[in-house]
Amino acid sequence: MPLLDVGVAMRRSVLHWWPDTRQERQNTLKGLLFVSPWILGFLLFTIYPILSSLYYSLTLYDIIHPPQWIGLTNYRDLFLRDPMFRLVIGNTLFFVVIGVPAGLTTAFLLANLLNNSVKFRPLFRTIFFIPSITPVVATAMVWVWVYNTHYGVINSFLASRGLSVIPWLSDPKLAKPSLIIINCWAQGSAIVIFLAALQDVPRHLYDAAMVDGANWWQRFWHVTIPMCTPAVLFVMITGLIGTFQSFTLPWLLTGGGPNNATEVYALYLYRNAFRFFKMGYASSLAWVLFVMIVIFTTLIFRTSARWVYYGGQAE
């Protein structure tokens, strides 16, 4: 009987979804017809590739020959037999753990500076936003020149003062921090988000804090930061997802070197797929990356209730 009740309920829900009158059915069909290009595109270019990659991750596939089913062998080789995979994970986590907080902090501090009443404030806001809309290839070419050990801007200045040049991109210890600096420089989008959050902070909270004798640091720590935590959460999540998938800058600036110091996850996935033609192995890499992003994002969301404050919530 319970199964019968469930079936009846399902039929009723389907019948309730489908319109009763002829005019309503025609309107529904017209609506489905209008959105059919998006539905077809979603099925062909999103759902089908996702399911295909899951299937290929369980096969031995090199594009030329038909895929051969091998089960979980690719995943076993990833975690147990591939030393490069552990190196790549370490490099990627370095960028996530160090780069994301560094970029977020830089953007938040710059947004606070640009939120003050200073002369030429619109000009400064434009200057700080431009790097985020500059093509990544152009950004890479500029920073190749800035970091160059012979004629780069920084090293030319150091050499003119008789100081030693800094091998920014050719030293394995400096390559990752050098890329993180570029990431901090290109935080224009996050700055705009933080500016919007700062302008929504109620002025009366600052006035009440000043009446209570709070100095500028106390107002910043106890008023500004808590009221901006929803924006911080958003920037942190988007930055984490983007950093896990970072590809263009490491590829153009270092190619994964020196000595695999900047061989990040997306680079390794690309090499396996389009250089070694190990499509099945690359698909398993993609699914492991997806799982890692889901885990980190879930952890952040689960812990956000402890530190994210929404202005309308009860005290």
GIUR-V850129 format. One record per residue. N is the residue number from 1. SS is DSSP state (hx for helix, st for strand, lp for the rest). OMEGA is omega in whole degrees, 0 to 359 (none if undefined). Layout:
N & SS & OMEGA
N & SS & OMEGA
//
This chain:
1 & lp & 178
2 & hx & 179
3 & hx & 178
4 & hx & 178
5 & hx & 178
6 & hx & 179
7 & hx & 178
8 & hx & 180
9 & hx & 179
10 & hx & 178
11 & hx & 179
12 & hx & 180
13 & hx & 178
14 & hx & 179
15 & hx & 178
16 & hx & 179
17 & hx & 183
18 & lp & 185
19 & lp & 182
20 & lp & 185
21 & lp & 181
22 & hx & 181
23 & hx & 179
24 & hx & 178
25 & hx & 178
26 & hx & 179
27 & hx & 178
28 & hx & 179
29 & hx & 177
30 & hx & 178
31 & hx & 178
32 & hx & 178
33 & hx & 181
34 & hx & 182
35 & hx & 182
36 & hx & 176
37 & hx & 179
38 & hx & 181
39 & hx & 179
40 & hx & 178
41 & hx & 179
42 & hx & 180
43 & hx & 185
44 & hx & 189
45 & hx & 178
46 & hx & 184
47 & hx & 182
48 & hx & 177
49 & hx & 180
50 & hx & 180
51 & hx & 179
52 & hx & 180
53 & hx & 177
54 & hx & 178
55 & hx & 181
56 & hx & 179
57 & lp & 178
58 & lp & 183
59 & st & 170
60 & st & 190
61 & lp & 180
62 & lp & 179
63 & lp & 185
64 & lp & 182
65 & lp & 177
66 & lp & 179
67 & lp & 178
68 & st & 183
69 & st & 178
70 & lp & 177
71 & lp & 185
72 & lp & 183
73 & hx & 179
74 & hx & 180
75 & hx & 177
76 & hx & 179
77 & hx & 179
78 & hx & 189
79 & hx & 187
80 & hx & 189
81 & lp & 184
82 & lp & 179
83 & hx & 178
84 & hx & 180
85 & hx & 179
86 & hx & 177
87 & hx & 180
88 & hx & 178
89 & hx & 179
90 & hx & 178
91 & hx & 181
92 & hx & 179
93 & hx & 175
94 & hx & 179
95 & hx & 181
96 & hx & 186
97 & hx & 181
98 & hx & 187
99 & hx & 182
100 & hx & 176
101 & hx & 179
102 & hx & 178
103 & hx & 179
104 & hx & 180
105 & hx & 179
106 & hx & 181
107 & hx & 182
108 & hx & 179
109 & hx & 178
110 & hx & 177
111 & hx & 177
112 & hx & 177
113 & hx & 182
114 & hx & 178
115 & lp & 179
116 & lp & 179
117 & lp & 178
118 & lp & 180
119 & lp & 181
120 & lp & 181
121 & hx & 177
122 & hx & 179
123 & hx & 179
124 & hx & 178
125 & hx & 178
126 & hx & 181
127 & hx & 181
128 & hx & 181
129 & hx & 185
130 & hx & 181
131 & hx & 182
132 & hx & 179
133 & hx & 176
134 & lp & 177
135 & lp & 186
136 & hx & 179
137 & hx & 178
138 & hx & 177
139 & hx & 180
140 & hx & 180
141 & hx & 178
142 & hx & 183
143 & hx & 171
144 & hx & 178
145 & hx & 181
146 & hx & 185
147 & hx & 185
148 & lp & 184
149 & lp & 184
150 & lp & 184
151 & lp & 177
152 & lp & 183
153 & hx & 184
154 & hx & 183
155 & hx & 175
156 & hx & 178
157 & hx & 179
158 & hx & 180
159 & hx & 179
160 & hx & 178
161 & lp & 179
162 & lp & 181
163 & lp & 180
164 & lp & 178
165 & lp & 182
166 & lp & 179
167 & lp & 188
168 & lp & 187
169 & lp & 181
170 & lp & 178
171 & lp & 181
172 & hx & 181
173 & hx & 184
174 & hx & 186
175 & hx & 181
176 & hx & 176
177 & hx & 178
178 & hx & 177
179 & hx & 177
180 & hx & 176
181 & hx & 178
182 & hx & 178
183 & hx & 178
184 & hx & 180
185 & hx & 185
186 & lp & 182
187 & lp & 184
188 & hx & 181
189 & hx & 178
190 & hx & 178
191 & hx & 179
192 & hx & 179
193 & hx & 180
194 & hx & 176
195 & hx & 177
196 & hx & 179
197 & hx & 180
198 & hx & 180
199 & hx & 177
200 & lp & 178
201 & lp & 182
202 & lp & 181
203 & hx & 183
204 & hx & 177
205 & hx & 176
206 & hx & 180
207 & hx & 179
208 & hx & 178
209 & hx & 178
210 & hx & 177
211 & hx & 178
212 & lp & 177
213 & lp & 180
214 & lp & 177
215 & lp & 185
216 & hx & 180
217 & hx & 179
218 & hx & 177
219 & hx & 180
220 & hx & 186
221 & hx & 187
222 & hx & 180
223 & hx & 186
224 & hx & 184
225 & hx & 180
226 & hx & 181
227 & hx & 180
228 & hx & 183
229 & hx & 174
230 & hx & 176
231 & hx & 177
232 & hx & 179
233 & hx & 180
234 & hx & 181
235 & hx & 179
236 & hx & 181
237 & hx & 181
238 & hx & 178
239 & hx & 179
240 & hx & 181
241 & hx & 180
242 & hx & 181
243 & hx & 176
244 & hx & 183
245 & lp & 183
246 & lp & 184
247 & lp & 194
248 & hx & 183
249 & hx & 176
250 & hx & 181
251 & hx & 184
252 & hx & 186
253 & hx & 186
254 & lp & 184
255 & lp & 183
256 & lp & 180
257 & lp & 354
258 & lp & 179
259 & lp & 179
260 & lp & 182
261 & lp & 180
262 & lp & 176
263 & lp & 183
264 & lp & 189
265 & hx & 183
266 & hx & 177
267 & hx & 181
268 & hx & 177
269 & hx & 180
270 & hx & 181
271 & hx & 180
272 & hx & 184
273 & hx & 192
274 & hx & 174
275 & lp & 179
276 & lp & 179
277 & lp & 175
278 & lp & 187
279 & hx & 178
280 & hx & 179
281 & hx & 179
282 & hx & 178
283 & hx & 176
284 & hx & 175
285 & hx & 180
286 & hx & 181
287 & hx & 175
288 & hx & 177
289 & hx & 178
290 & hx & 180
291 & hx & 179
292 & hx & 179
293 & hx & 179
294 & hx & 181
295 & hx & 181
296 & hx & 180
297 & hx & 179
298 & hx & 178
299 & hx & 180
300 & hx & 179
301 & hx & 181
302 & hx & 180
303 & hx & 185
304 & hx & 180
305 & hx & 181
306 & hx & 186
307 & hx & 178
308 & lp & 181
309 & lp & 175
310 & lp & 189
311 & lp & 183
312 & lp & 184
313 & lp & 180
314 & lp & 177
315 & lp & none
//
